[in-house]
Amino acid sequence: MGRPPTRPIDFRDGFYIEIRNKGAQTGIKIRRDTKEEMMDAVKEYGKSKEVIVLGEYKKGKKVKG
């Protein structure tokens, strides 16, 4: 078992969601290319996990809207 990463994540272009176990403080971030793919992933993971929609990112920054 290694040391956890210390530097922040570099966001690529796409749509992001964060998936956590219910009641957990941290989770993993998952990227999808399109909004439709992201919404399908939300439905799939939402059955057993806590899902937080982070939204769209371009050039490492969050897109407003």
PyMOL commands that set and color helices and strands:
alter all, ss='L'
color gray80, all
select helices_A, chain A and resi 35-46
alter helices_A, ss='H'
color red, helices_A
select strands_A, chain A and resi 14-20+28-32+50-58+61-62
alter strands_A, ss='S'
color yellow, strands_A
deselect
rebuild
show_as cartoon
